[in-house]
Amino acid sequence: MNDLDRRCITTIRTLAMDAVQQANSGHPGAPMGMASLGYILWTRRLKHNPAHPAWFNRDRFILSNGHASMLLYALLHLTGYDLSLDDLRNFRQWGSRTPGHPEHGQTPGVETTTGPLGQGFANGVGMALAEAHLGARFNRRGYPLVDHDTYLFCGDGDLMEGVSYEAASLAGHLGLGKLLCIYDDNKITIEGSTELAFTEDVADRFRACGWQVQDLGDAAEDLEAVTAAIDSARMERTKPSLIIVRTHIGYGSPHRQDSSAAHGEPLGAEEIRLTKQGYGWPEEPPFLIPQEVREEMLAVGERGEAQESAWLELMEQYRRQYPELTRQFEAALTGTLPLGWEAGFPSFTPADGPLATRSASATVLNAMARTVPWLLGGSADLAPSTKTVITGSPRISRDNYAGRNIAWGVREHAMCSCSNGLALHGGLRPYASTFFIFTDYARPAMRLAALMKLPVIYLMTHDSLGVGEDGPTHQPVEQLASLRAMPGMTVIRPADATETVAAWQVALDRQGPTLLALTRQNLPVLDRDLLATADGLLQGAYILDREEGEWPELIIIATGSEVHLALAAKVKLAQEGMDVRVVSMPCWELFREQSVEYRNLVLPPAVKCRLSLELGSPQGWHEWVGGDGVIIGVAGFGASAPAGTLFARYGFTVENVVDKAREIVSG
């Protein structure tokens, strides 16, 4: 390490110390310990252009241990990204572009939102899979159009979280050789030494998963050894690579190095003074960046511009040689749906039913797969049941990355976390599928998809007590309510095959994640000649069957399979002289987005007699039925019995709905 290298690395360390101290909040220890690793990667090997952070063929860099965010912010600033020194000074402050954990879309150069440990690791696996798939589809001899690496930094916490193991296992199985992870083995967690709870042989674990492993020991400050290890990893293209490096959290702090105290709190003014003395660094001013350091780090931009220019020239040659492939490639990158894409949707009539909405979704999926070639995905070992196979396309494997079906295995969490990586990479529209109840295993990744506004499509089946004999462990009761509570998540529960078509239209056209909750049991296809068209789903709720008079005496609001129960109850109530409106309400989020006029048209405020039907938790339904309304829902956990028995036991019968309607209207 020469003196200039040392000064660059020290600058990264002191920027992290000063920013955390000024914010009086944050994690200084990991950035201090990993500064040399970040410096080596970002200045010697990472292919990136600070002037154009979104250049498609750039290498992807993910800081999975997102609490070390000041390492990333310092690197972004020093190498010339649009992140100012004032942004660093405003670390963790309101409106800052340097939040406590990196957030995609808020800070230039941040590839994904990290913080929940293990998520970034799995995102990286998804990005590496996206690179392999797109390369297999578009690269031609002499034209490596899609050719980049995915780099991960991770820590002990990432590798303790189960999602990282799920993702690592899949990455090794698929032989994702352009995935390179540097493991910050600092041996410290919040509670103390990792030996309190983590003594496994990480190297052997990853070797067992099919990774190349290099253990550098205590060589974090040996820049040549780290560089050589990165180069060795880049030469191994049949296996993902793990480089284990023993670092020292709080590097150079006389009283905090190698202690849990360096992890999540400022060092303090006196400790910073002593640490800077030990570095041979001026104690003042804070946020010092020597001119020679700035010049050295900014030189990265020149190399990045040259790399991007070379790729753009390759792209022009490719365009001349393969004009149709170029058109397909550019369409995939923009994600712009082709003109007339809606015309590709299938249509259903009552003659097609009864049909489970999962089966209708399978028909739509395959129709859209022909129209939208960048649509791909799979299920957590449940594809025959969730019906999520793109017919005519193979499964992705280490021998064929060009397939569009992904066998995720029984890995719901990794499936959804990796799907976030697929979406973040660009050029793909992923879908992920399992039984609706198992969103509980995937929820952390789904929440981050909502936070990042990623257009991931979730196809979740077996959506209610209709699961029947499998019992309460498999019967989603609270899932609808809990996912509706997630900001940015669009939850759609279609009533029949035609609403399922409209739900897919929303999912493909919407920015942000969309979840379709689909039935296992068959449902009649509603006769749209007698009822409103399913296009009303695009507004979230619509009048499916109108009252006879000027105003209804009662409004029955239902979702999914219970819409059919509402229609049957209306027939019975009409025989008794009650004028009823049936509203299908498949998506609360879409309905909230409509104008007040439209919402009042569907649910007139003057009509206080309202009843809701949904085979799930009643939580949240008072927003739509009001204080005087009645909610028929499921307050418990369900039971093991045939579906018909369960419907009757929980009050989802025509007789019970009619009785409740009489009670509401009679007051």
C-alpha positions as CSV (number, residue, x, y, z in Angstrom):
1,M,0.0,0.0,0.0
2,N,1.5,3.3,-1.1
3,D,1.0,6.6,0.7
4,L,-1.7,7.8,-1.7
5,D,-3.7,4.6,-1.3
6,R,-3.4,5.0,2.5
7,R,-4.6,8.6,2.3
8,C,-7.6,7.6,0.1
9,I,-8.6,4.8,2.5
10,T,-8.2,7.1,5.5
11,T,-10.4,9.7,3.9
12,I,-13.1,7.1,3.6
13,R,-12.7,6.2,7.2
14,T,-12.7,9.7,8.5
15,L,-15.7,10.7,6.4
16,A,-17.7,7.8,8.0
17,M,-16.6,8.8,11.5
18,D,-17.4,12.5,11.0
19,A,-20.8,11.9,9.4
20,V,-21.9,9.6,12.1
21,Q,-20.6,11.9,14.8
22,Q,-22.4,14.9,13.2
23,A,-25.7,13.0,13.0
24,N,-25.2,11.6,16.5
25,S,-26.5,8.4,15.0
26,G,-25.2,5.6,12.8
27,H,-22.7,2.8,12.4
28,P,-19.1,3.9,12.0
29,G,-17.3,0.6,12.8
30,A,-18.1,-1.4,9.6
31,P,-17.2,1.5,7.2
32,M,-13.9,2.0,9.0
33,G,-13.1,-1.7,8.9
34,M,-14.2,-2.2,5.2
35,A,-12.7,1.0,3.8
36,S,-9.8,-0.7,2.1
37,L,-12.0,-3.3,0.5
38,G,-14.3,-0.6,-0.9
39,Y,-11.4,1.4,-2.1
40,I,-9.8,-1.5,-4.0
41,L,-13.1,-2.7,-5.6
42,W,-14.4,0.8,-6.6
43,T,-11.1,2.1,-8.0
44,R,-9.5,-0.9,-9.5
45,R,-12.1,-3.4,-10.6
46,L,-15.7,-2.2,-10.5
47,K,-17.0,-1.2,-14.0
48,H,-19.1,1.9,-13.4
49,N,-19.5,5.4,-14.7
50,P,-20.3,8.0,-12.0
51,A,-21.5,10.4,-14.7
52,H,-24.2,7.9,-15.8
53,P,-25.1,5.7,-12.8
54,A,-27.8,3.8,-14.8
55,W,-25.6,2.7,-17.7
56,F,-27.0,-0.8,-18.3
57,N,-23.8,-2.9,-18.7
58,R,-22.3,-1.5,-15.5
59,D,-21.3,-3.9,-12.8
60,R,-23.8,-4.0,-9.9
61,F,-22.6,-3.3,-6.4
62,I,-24.7,-4.1,-3.4
63,L,-23.9,-3.3,0.2
64,S,-25.9,-6.0,1.9
65,N,-24.8,-4.9,5.3
66,G,-26.6,-1.7,4.8
67,H,-25.9,-0.3,8.2
68,A,-22.4,0.4,6.8
69,S,-24.0,3.0,4.5
70,M,-21.4,5.7,5.1
71,L,-18.9,3.4,3.3
72,L,-21.1,3.5,0.2
73,Y,-21.9,7.2,0.5
74,A,-18.2,8.1,0.9
75,L,-17.3,6.0,-2.2
76,L,-20.1,7.6,-4.2
77,H,-19.0,11.1,-3.3
78,L,-15.3,10.6,-3.8
79,T,-15.6,8.8,-7.2
80,G,-17.8,11.6,-8.6
81,Y,-21.4,10.6,-8.3
82,D,-24.0,13.3,-7.9
83,L,-23.7,13.2,-4.1
84,S,-22.2,16.3,-2.6
85,L,-20.2,16.8,0.6
86,D,-23.2,18.6,2.0
87,D,-25.2,15.4,1.4
88,L,-22.6,13.6,3.6
89,R,-22.8,16.3,6.2
90,N,-26.6,15.8,6.3
91,F,-26.3,12.1,6.9
92,R,-29.5,10.7,8.4
93,Q,-31.3,14.0,8.4
94,W,-34.8,14.9,7.1
95,G,-34.9,15.1,3.3
96,S,-31.3,14.0,3.0
97,R,-30.0,11.9,0.1
98,T,-27.9,10.0,2.6
99,P,-30.5,8.1,4.7
100,G,-29.4,5.8,7.5
101,H,-29.6,2.7,5.3
102,P,-29.1,2.9,1.5
103,E,-32.4,3.5,-0.4
104,H,-32.8,2.8,-4.1
105,G,-34.1,5.7,-6.0
106,Q,-33.1,8.2,-3.4
107,T,-29.3,8.2,-3.8
108,P,-27.6,8.1,-7.2
109,G,-25.6,4.9,-7.6
110,V,-27.5,2.9,-4.9
111,E,-28.6,-0.3,-6.7
112,T,-31.1,-1.5,-4.0
113,T,-32.5,-0.7,-0.6
114,T,-30.6,-2.6,2.1
115,G,-30.8,-2.7,5.8
116,P,-32.8,-5.8,6.7
117,L,-29.9,-8.2,6.7
118,G,-29.6,-10.8,4.0
119,Q,-31.9,-9.0,1.6
120,G,-29.1,-7.4,-0.4
121,F,-27.4,-10.8,-0.6
122,A,-30.5,-12.3,-2.2
123,N,-31.0,-9.2,-4.4
124,G,-27.5,-9.8,-5.8
125,V,-28.3,-13.4,-6.6
126,G,-31.4,-12.1,-8.5
127,M,-29.3,-9.6,-10.4
128,A,-26.7,-12.2,-11.3
129,L,-29.5,-14.4,-12.6
130,A,-30.9,-11.6,-14.6
131,E,-27.5,-10.9,-16.2
132,A,-27.1,-14.6,-17.1
133,H,-30.6,-14.8,-18.6
134,L,-30.4,-11.7,-20.7
135,G,-26.9,-12.6,-21.8
136,A,-28.2,-16.0,-23.0
137,R,-31.0,-14.4,-24.9
138,F,-29.2,-11.5,-26.5
139,N,-25.5,-12.1,-26.7
140,R,-24.0,-13.3,-30.0
141,R,-20.5,-14.3,-30.9
142,G,-18.4,-11.2,-30.8
143,Y,-21.2,-9.2,-29.3
144,P,-21.2,-9.6,-25.4
145,L,-24.0,-7.0,-25.1
146,V,-24.9,-8.2,-21.5
147,D,-21.6,-8.9,-19.8
148,H,-21.1,-7.6,-16.2
149,D,-20.4,-8.8,-12.7
150,T,-22.5,-8.5,-9.6
151,Y,-20.5,-7.6,-6.4
152,L,-21.8,-8.0,-2.9
153,F,-20.4,-6.8,0.4
154,C,-21.9,-8.7,3.3
155,G,-21.3,-9.2,7.0
156,D,-21.9,-11.8,9.7
157,G,-25.5,-10.7,10.2
158,D,-26.3,-11.3,6.5
159,L,-25.0,-14.8,6.7
160,M,-26.8,-15.6,9.9
161,E,-30.2,-14.6,8.3
162,G,-31.8,-17.6,6.6
163,V,-32.6,-15.8,3.4
164,S,-28.9,-15.6,2.5
165,Y,-28.5,-19.4,2.8
166,E,-31.6,-20.0,0.6
167,A,-30.2,-17.6,-2.0
168,A,-26.6,-18.9,-1.8
169,S,-27.9,-22.5,-2.3
170,L,-29.7,-21.5,-5.4
171,A,-26.8,-19.4,-6.8
172,G,-24.5,-22.4,-6.4
173,H,-27.0,-24.7,-8.0
174,L,-27.4,-22.4,-11.0
175,G,-23.6,-21.8,-11.3
176,L,-23.9,-18.0,-11.3
177,G,-20.2,-17.4,-12.0
178,K,-20.5,-13.6,-12.3
179,L,-21.6,-13.2,-8.7
180,L,-18.8,-12.3,-6.3
181,C,-19.3,-11.7,-2.6
182,I,-16.8,-10.2,-0.2
183,Y,-17.6,-11.3,3.4
184,D,-16.6,-8.8,6.1
185,D,-15.6,-11.3,8.7
186,N,-15.2,-8.8,11.6
187,K,-16.5,-11.2,14.2
188,I,-18.6,-8.7,16.0
189,T,-22.4,-8.3,16.4
190,I,-24.4,-5.9,18.6
191,E,-24.3,-8.3,21.5
192,G,-20.6,-8.9,21.3
193,S,-18.4,-11.6,19.7
194,T,-20.0,-13.7,16.9
195,E,-18.9,-16.7,19.0
196,L,-21.9,-16.1,21.2
197,A,-24.1,-17.6,18.5
198,F,-22.2,-18.1,15.2
199,T,-19.4,-20.7,15.1
200,E,-20.1,-22.6,11.9
201,D,-17.5,-23.0,9.2
202,V,-18.8,-20.4,6.6
203,A,-16.2,-21.5,4.1
204,D,-17.3,-25.1,4.1
205,R,-20.9,-24.1,4.0
206,F,-20.4,-22.1,0.8
207,R,-18.3,-24.8,-0.7
208,A,-21.1,-27.3,0.0
209,C,-23.4,-24.9,-1.8
210,G,-21.2,-25.0,-4.9
211,W,-19.3,-21.7,-4.4
212,Q,-15.6,-21.0,-5.0
213,V,-14.2,-19.9,-1.6
214,Q,-11.0,-17.9,-0.9
215,D,-10.2,-17.2,2.7
216,L,-7.7,-14.3,2.9
217,G,-7.4,-14.3,6.7
218,D,-6.3,-11.0,8.2
219,A,-5.4,-9.4,4.9
220,A,-7.9,-6.6,4.5
221,E,-5.1,-4.0,4.4
222,D,-3.1,-6.0,1.9
223,L,-4.4,-4.4,-1.3
224,E,-2.5,-6.6,-3.7
225,A,-3.8,-9.8,-2.0
226,V,-7.4,-8.5,-2.1
227,T,-7.0,-7.5,-5.8
228,A,-5.6,-10.9,-6.7
229,A,-8.5,-12.6,-5.0
230,I,-11.0,-10.5,-6.9
231,D,-9.2,-11.4,-10.1
232,S,-9.2,-15.0,-9.3
233,A,-12.9,-14.9,-8.6
234,R,-13.6,-13.2,-11.9
235,M,-11.7,-16.0,-13.7
236,E,-14.1,-18.6,-12.2
237,R,-17.2,-18.4,-14.4
238,T,-18.9,-21.7,-13.4
239,K,-19.3,-20.9,-9.7
240,P,-20.2,-17.9,-7.7
241,S,-17.4,-16.7,-5.5
242,L,-17.0,-15.9,-1.8
243,I,-13.9,-14.0,-0.6
244,I,-13.6,-14.1,3.2
245,V,-11.6,-11.2,4.7
246,R,-11.0,-10.7,8.4
247,T,-11.5,-7.0,9.0
248,H,-11.4,-5.0,12.2
249,I,-14.6,-3.1,13.1
250,G,-13.7,0.5,14.1
251,Y,-10.3,0.1,12.5
252,G,-7.7,2.4,14.3
253,S,-10.0,3.4,17.2
254,P,-7.8,3.0,20.3
255,H,-10.7,2.1,22.5
256,R,-13.4,0.8,20.1
257,Q,-11.6,-1.4,17.5
258,D,-12.9,-5.0,17.6
259,S,-15.7,-4.2,20.0
260,S,-19.4,-4.1,19.7
261,A,-19.3,-0.5,20.9
262,A,-18.0,0.5,17.4
263,H,-21.0,-1.0,15.7
264,G,-24.0,1.2,16.1
265,E,-23.1,4.5,17.9
266,P,-20.9,7.5,17.3
267,L,-17.3,7.1,18.5
268,G,-17.5,10.4,20.3
269,A,-15.4,13.6,19.8
270,E,-12.5,12.5,22.0
271,E,-12.3,9.0,20.4
272,I,-12.4,10.5,16.9
273,R,-9.6,12.9,17.9
274,L,-7.4,10.0,19.1
275,T,-8.2,7.9,16.1
276,K,-7.3,10.6,13.7
277,Q,-4.0,11.1,15.6
278,G,-3.3,7.4,15.2
279,Y,-4.0,7.7,11.4
280,G,-1.6,10.7,11.3
281,W,-4.6,12.8,10.1
282,P,-5.5,16.4,11.0
283,E,-8.0,16.6,13.8
284,E,-9.7,19.5,12.1
285,P,-11.6,20.2,10.0
286,P,-14.2,17.4,9.9
287,F,-15.0,16.0,6.4
288,L,-11.5,16.7,5.2
289,I,-10.7,15.5,1.6
290,P,-7.2,16.3,0.5
291,Q,-6.8,17.5,-3.0
292,E,-4.6,14.6,-4.1
293,V,-7.2,12.1,-2.8
294,R,-10.0,13.9,-4.7
295,E,-8.0,13.8,-7.9
296,E,-7.1,10.1,-7.5
297,M,-10.7,9.0,-6.7
298,L,-12.2,11.1,-9.5
299,A,-10.0,9.4,-12.0
300,V,-12.4,6.5,-11.8
301,G,-14.8,8.5,-13.9
302,E,-12.5,8.6,-16.9
303,R,-12.2,4.9,-17.0
304,G,-15.9,4.5,-16.6
305,E,-16.7,6.9,-19.4
306,A,-14.3,4.9,-21.7
307,Q,-16.0,1.6,-20.7
308,E,-19.5,3.0,-21.4
309,S,-18.4,4.5,-24.7
310,A,-16.9,1.2,-25.8
311,W,-20.2,-0.5,-24.9
312,L,-22.3,2.1,-26.8
313,E,-20.1,1.5,-29.8
314,L,-20.6,-2.2,-29.5
315,M,-24.3,-1.6,-29.2
316,E,-24.3,0.4,-32.5
317,Q,-22.5,-2.5,-34.3
318,Y,-25.0,-4.9,-32.8
319,R,-27.9,-2.8,-34.0
320,R,-26.6,-3.0,-37.6
321,Q,-25.9,-6.7,-37.4
322,Y,-29.1,-7.7,-35.4
323,P,-31.8,-5.1,-35.8
324,E,-34.7,-7.3,-34.6
325,L,-32.8,-8.4,-31.6
326,T,-31.9,-4.8,-30.8
327,R,-35.6,-3.9,-31.0
328,Q,-36.4,-6.6,-28.5
329,F,-33.5,-5.7,-26.3
330,E,-34.5,-2.0,-26.1
331,A,-38.1,-2.9,-25.5
332,A,-37.1,-5.1,-22.6
333,L,-34.9,-2.4,-21.1
334,T,-37.6,0.2,-21.2
335,G,-40.3,-2.2,-20.2
336,T,-42.7,-0.4,-22.5
337,L,-45.6,-2.7,-23.2
338,P,-46.1,-3.2,-27.0
339,L,-48.9,-1.3,-28.8
340,G,-52.2,-3.2,-28.5
341,W,-50.9,-5.5,-25.8
342,E,-54.3,-5.7,-24.2
343,A,-55.6,-7.4,-27.3
344,G,-53.6,-10.4,-26.3
345,F,-55.7,-11.1,-23.2
346,P,-58.0,-14.1,-23.4
347,S,-61.7,-13.8,-22.9
348,F,-64.0,-16.0,-20.8
349,T,-67.7,-16.7,-20.8
350,P,-70.0,-18.7,-18.5
351,A,-69.6,-21.6,-20.9
352,D,-66.0,-21.8,-19.8
353,G,-66.8,-22.3,-16.2
354,P,-66.7,-23.1,-13.5
355,L,-63.0,-22.2,-13.4
356,A,-60.7,-21.5,-10.5
357,T,-59.1,-18.1,-10.8
358,R,-55.7,-19.7,-10.5
359,S,-56.5,-21.6,-13.7
360,A,-57.8,-18.5,-15.4
361,S,-54.6,-16.7,-14.3
362,A,-52.5,-19.5,-16.0
363,T,-54.3,-18.8,-19.3
364,V,-53.6,-15.1,-19.0
365,L,-50.0,-15.7,-18.0
366,N,-49.3,-17.7,-21.1
367,A,-51.1,-15.2,-23.3
368,M,-49.0,-12.4,-21.9
369,A,-45.8,-14.4,-22.1
370,R,-46.3,-14.4,-25.9
371,T,-46.9,-10.6,-25.9
372,V,-44.3,-9.6,-23.2
373,P,-41.2,-11.7,-23.8
374,W,-39.4,-10.2,-20.8
375,L,-42.0,-11.7,-18.4
376,L,-40.5,-14.6,-16.4
377,G,-40.8,-16.2,-13.0
378,G,-41.8,-19.3,-11.1
379,S,-43.0,-20.8,-8.0
380,A,-41.6,-22.1,-4.7
381,D,-41.9,-25.7,-5.7
382,L,-45.7,-25.3,-6.3
383,A,-46.0,-24.6,-10.0
384,P,-48.3,-27.5,-10.8
385,S,-50.7,-26.2,-8.1
386,T,-50.3,-22.4,-8.6
387,K,-50.3,-23.0,-12.4
388,T,-47.5,-20.6,-13.1
389,V,-45.5,-22.4,-15.8
390,I,-44.9,-20.6,-19.1
391,T,-45.6,-23.4,-21.6
392,G,-43.1,-24.0,-24.3
393,S,-40.2,-22.5,-22.4
394,P,-37.6,-24.6,-20.4
395,R,-36.7,-24.0,-16.8
396,I,-33.6,-21.9,-16.2
397,S,-30.6,-24.1,-15.4
398,R,-26.8,-23.8,-15.4
399,D,-26.9,-25.3,-18.9
400,N,-29.6,-23.0,-20.2
401,Y,-30.1,-19.6,-18.7
402,A,-32.4,-18.6,-21.6
403,G,-35.5,-20.3,-20.1
404,R,-38.3,-18.3,-18.6
405,N,-39.4,-20.7,-15.9
406,I,-37.5,-20.5,-12.6
407,A,-37.5,-23.5,-10.2
408,W,-37.0,-21.6,-6.9
409,G,-37.3,-24.7,-4.8
410,V,-38.9,-24.5,-1.4
411,R,-37.5,-21.1,-0.8
412,E,-40.3,-18.5,-0.6
413,H,-38.1,-15.8,1.0
414,A,-35.3,-16.1,-1.5
415,M,-37.8,-16.4,-4.3
416,C,-39.2,-13.0,-3.6
417,S,-35.9,-11.4,-2.5
418,C,-34.3,-12.6,-5.7
419,S,-37.3,-11.4,-7.7
420,N,-36.6,-8.0,-6.4
421,G,-33.0,-8.3,-7.8
422,L,-34.5,-9.4,-11.2
423,A,-36.6,-6.3,-11.2
424,L,-33.9,-4.0,-10.1
425,H,-31.5,-5.2,-12.7
426,G,-33.7,-4.1,-15.5
427,G,-34.8,-5.8,-18.7
428,L,-37.2,-8.2,-16.9
429,R,-40.7,-8.3,-15.4
430,P,-40.6,-11.1,-12.7
431,Y,-43.5,-12.9,-11.1
432,A,-43.3,-15.1,-8.0
433,S,-45.8,-17.6,-6.8
434,T,-46.7,-19.8,-3.8
435,F,-49.7,-20.5,-1.6
436,F,-51.2,-17.2,-0.2
437,I,-50.5,-18.4,3.4
438,F,-46.8,-18.5,2.6
439,T,-46.5,-14.8,2.0
440,D,-45.6,-14.9,5.7
441,Y,-42.3,-16.4,4.6
442,A,-41.8,-13.8,1.9
443,R,-43.1,-10.7,3.6
444,P,-39.7,-9.0,4.2
445,A,-38.9,-9.0,0.5
446,M,-42.4,-8.0,-0.4
447,R,-42.2,-5.1,1.9
448,L,-39.0,-3.9,0.3
449,A,-40.5,-4.3,-3.2
450,A,-43.3,-2.0,-2.0
451,L,-40.8,0.4,-0.5
452,M,-38.8,0.5,-3.8
453,K,-41.9,0.5,-6.0
454,L,-40.7,-2.5,-7.9
455,P,-43.1,-4.0,-10.4
456,V,-43.0,-7.5,-9.2
457,I,-46.1,-9.6,-9.7
458,Y,-47.2,-12.0,-6.9
459,L,-49.5,-14.9,-8.0
460,M,-50.7,-16.3,-4.7
461,T,-53.2,-19.1,-4.7
462,H,-55.4,-21.0,-2.2
463,D,-56.6,-17.7,-1.0
464,S,-59.2,-18.6,1.7
465,L,-60.8,-21.3,3.8
466,G,-61.5,-22.9,0.5
467,V,-58.2,-24.8,1.1
468,G,-60.4,-27.0,3.2
469,E,-58.9,-30.1,4.8
470,D,-55.3,-28.8,4.9
471,G,-56.5,-26.9,8.0
472,P,-55.5,-23.6,9.7
473,T,-51.8,-23.9,8.9
474,H,-52.6,-23.5,5.2
475,Q,-55.7,-21.2,5.4
476,P,-54.9,-17.5,5.0
477,V,-57.1,-15.5,7.3
478,E,-55.1,-12.4,8.2
479,Q,-53.0,-12.2,5.0
480,L,-55.4,-9.9,3.1
481,A,-55.7,-7.4,5.9
482,S,-51.9,-7.4,6.7
483,L,-50.9,-6.9,3.0
484,R,-53.5,-4.2,2.5
485,A,-51.8,-2.4,5.4
486,M,-48.5,-2.4,3.5
487,P,-48.0,1.0,1.8
488,G,-47.4,0.6,-1.9
489,M,-48.7,-3.0,-2.2
490,T,-51.7,-3.4,-4.6
491,V,-53.8,-6.4,-3.5
492,I,-56.4,-7.8,-5.9
493,R,-58.8,-10.6,-5.2
494,P,-60.7,-11.3,-8.4
495,A,-64.2,-12.8,-8.3
496,D,-64.0,-14.9,-11.5
497,A,-62.0,-15.5,-14.7
498,T,-62.9,-12.2,-16.3
499,E,-61.9,-10.2,-13.2
500,T,-58.7,-12.2,-13.3
501,V,-58.0,-10.9,-16.8
502,A,-58.5,-7.3,-15.6
503,A,-56.3,-8.0,-12.6
504,W,-53.5,-9.0,-14.8
505,Q,-54.0,-5.8,-16.9
506,V,-53.5,-3.8,-13.7
507,A,-50.4,-5.9,-12.7
508,L,-48.6,-5.4,-16.0
509,D,-49.4,-1.7,-16.3
510,R,-48.8,-0.7,-12.7
511,Q,-45.6,0.8,-11.2
512,G,-45.0,-1.1,-7.9
513,P,-45.8,-4.6,-6.7
514,T,-49.1,-6.2,-7.4
515,L,-50.5,-9.3,-5.6
516,L,-53.3,-11.5,-7.1
517,A,-55.0,-13.6,-4.5
518,L,-56.4,-16.5,-6.4
519,T,-58.8,-19.4,-5.6
520,R,-58.1,-23.1,-5.7
521,Q,-61.8,-23.9,-5.9
522,N,-63.7,-23.5,-9.1
523,L,-66.0,-20.5,-9.5
524,P,-68.7,-19.8,-12.2
525,V,-67.7,-17.3,-14.8
526,L,-70.1,-14.4,-14.3
527,D,-72.5,-13.6,-17.1
528,R,-71.4,-10.1,-18.2
529,D,-74.4,-9.7,-20.5
530,L,-76.5,-9.5,-17.3
531,L,-73.9,-7.9,-15.0
532,A,-71.4,-5.0,-15.3
533,T,-68.2,-5.7,-17.2
534,A,-65.1,-6.7,-15.4
535,D,-63.4,-3.5,-16.5
536,G,-64.8,-2.0,-13.3
537,L,-61.9,-3.8,-11.6
538,L,-59.6,-1.1,-13.0
539,Q,-61.3,1.3,-10.5
540,G,-60.9,-1.1,-7.6
541,A,-64.6,-1.5,-6.9
542,Y,-67.7,-1.2,-9.1
543,I,-71.4,-1.8,-9.2
544,L,-71.7,-5.4,-10.3
545,D,-75.5,-5.8,-10.0
546,R,-77.6,-2.7,-9.7
547,E,-80.7,-2.1,-7.6
548,E,-84.1,-1.8,-9.3
549,G,-85.1,1.6,-7.7
550,E,-83.4,4.9,-7.5
551,W,-81.5,4.0,-4.3
552,P,-80.7,0.6,-2.8
553,E,-82.0,-0.4,0.6
554,L,-78.8,-2.4,1.2
555,I,-75.4,-2.6,-0.4
556,I,-73.5,-5.9,-0.2
557,I,-69.8,-5.5,-0.8
558,A,-67.7,-8.6,-1.5
559,T,-64.4,-9.8,-2.9
560,G,-63.3,-13.0,-4.7
561,S,-65.3,-16.1,-4.3
562,E,-67.8,-14.3,-2.0
563,V,-69.1,-12.2,-4.8
564,H,-71.0,-15.2,-6.0
565,L,-72.5,-15.6,-2.5
566,A,-73.5,-11.9,-2.6
567,L,-75.3,-12.4,-5.9
568,A,-77.1,-15.4,-4.7
569,A,-78.2,-13.6,-1.5
570,K,-79.5,-10.7,-3.6
571,V,-81.7,-13.1,-5.6
572,K,-83.2,-14.4,-2.3
573,L,-83.6,-10.9,-0.9
574,A,-85.3,-9.7,-4.1
575,Q,-87.9,-12.4,-3.6
576,E,-88.7,-10.8,-0.3
577,G,-89.0,-7.4,-1.8
578,M,-85.6,-5.9,-0.7
579,D,-83.8,-3.8,-3.3
580,V,-80.1,-4.7,-3.1
581,R,-76.9,-3.4,-4.8
582,V,-74.0,-5.8,-5.1
583,V,-70.6,-4.2,-5.3
584,S,-67.5,-6.2,-6.3
585,M,-64.5,-4.7,-4.5
586,P,-61.4,-6.7,-5.6
587,C,-58.9,-4.0,-4.8
588,W,-59.1,-1.4,-2.0
589,E,-56.0,0.4,-3.2
590,L,-57.3,1.1,-6.6
591,F,-60.6,2.2,-5.2
592,R,-59.0,4.7,-2.9
593,E,-57.2,6.3,-5.9
594,Q,-60.5,7.1,-7.6
595,S,-62.2,10.5,-7.4
596,V,-64.6,11.2,-4.5
597,E,-67.4,11.4,-7.1
598,Y,-66.7,7.9,-8.3
599,R,-66.4,6.4,-4.8
600,N,-69.7,8.1,-3.8
601,L,-71.3,6.7,-6.9
602,V,-70.4,3.2,-6.0
603,L,-70.9,3.5,-2.3
604,P,-73.4,6.4,-1.8
605,P,-72.9,8.0,1.7
606,A,-76.6,8.2,2.1
607,V,-77.0,4.4,2.1
608,K,-76.0,3.4,5.6
609,C,-77.2,-0.2,5.3
610,R,-74.1,-2.1,4.2
611,L,-72.8,-5.6,4.5
612,S,-69.4,-7.0,3.6
613,L,-68.4,-10.5,2.7
614,E,-64.9,-11.8,2.7
615,L,-63.3,-15.1,3.8
616,G,-60.7,-13.4,5.8
617,S,-60.1,-11.1,8.8
618,P,-62.7,-8.4,9.3
619,Q,-60.0,-5.9,10.1
620,G,-60.3,-2.8,7.9
621,W,-63.7,-3.4,6.5
622,H,-65.3,-0.6,8.6
623,E,-63.8,1.8,6.2
624,W,-66.3,0.6,3.6
625,V,-69.3,-0.5,5.6
626,G,-69.3,2.3,8.1
627,G,-70.3,2.2,11.7
628,D,-73.7,0.9,11.1
629,G,-72.7,-1.9,8.7
630,V,-72.1,-5.6,9.3
631,I,-69.0,-7.5,8.4
632,I,-69.1,-11.2,7.8
633,G,-65.5,-12.4,8.0
634,V,-63.3,-14.9,9.8
635,A,-62.0,-13.8,13.2
636,G,-60.2,-17.1,14.1
637,F,-57.6,-19.3,12.4
638,G,-59.9,-21.7,10.5
639,A,-60.1,-25.4,10.9
640,S,-59.5,-28.7,9.1
641,A,-62.7,-29.8,7.3
642,P,-64.1,-29.9,3.8
643,A,-64.5,-26.4,2.3
644,G,-68.3,-26.5,2.2
645,T,-68.4,-27.4,5.8
646,L,-66.1,-24.5,6.7
647,F,-68.2,-22.0,4.7
648,A,-71.3,-23.1,6.6
649,R,-69.6,-23.0,10.0
650,Y,-68.3,-19.5,9.5
651,G,-71.5,-18.1,8.2
652,F,-70.8,-17.9,4.5
653,T,-74.2,-19.2,3.4
654,V,-77.1,-17.5,1.6
655,E,-79.2,-18.1,4.6
656,N,-76.9,-16.3,7.0
657,V,-76.3,-13.4,4.6
658,V,-80.1,-13.0,4.2
659,D,-80.6,-13.1,7.9
660,K,-78.0,-10.4,8.5
661,A,-79.4,-8.3,5.7
662,R,-82.9,-8.4,7.3
663,E,-81.4,-7.3,10.6
664,I,-79.5,-4.4,9.1
665,V,-82.5,-3.1,7.1
666,S,-85.0,-3.5,9.9
667,G,-82.7,-1.6,12.2
